[in-house]
Amino acid sequence: MGKIKSSEELMDHISNMNSDNSVFQFSIPGKGKFTLVLQEEDKQTIKSEAEENTELERMLKESQEQYENGRGMSSEELIKSMSKKDFI
């Protein structure tokens, strides 16, 4: 466990974190012990995924058309429409 004595030192540790080095345990005198966990952002958007996958793009367009034509349902409506038999 590392001791952090300045904000610059903490920022140095944060900037060196990556998927292989994603957990850092440290203490700050007078404050306590901390565990910092890096959770990488997913940089890919739905749009970019659809552009890469023509089948996904088709499904999204079809779903959007159905919603615009009133053929969609809310999550609440979906849940109410289900019964125990649907999960057997």
QUIQUI-V570936 format. One line per field, one symbol per residue. burial: b if it has 9 or more other C-alpha atoms within 8 Angstrom, else e. Layout:
burial=???
This chain:
burial=eeebeeeebbeebeeebeeeebbbbbbbeeeeeeeeebeeeeeeeeeebbeeeeebbeeeeeeeebbeeeeeeeeeebeeeeeeeeee
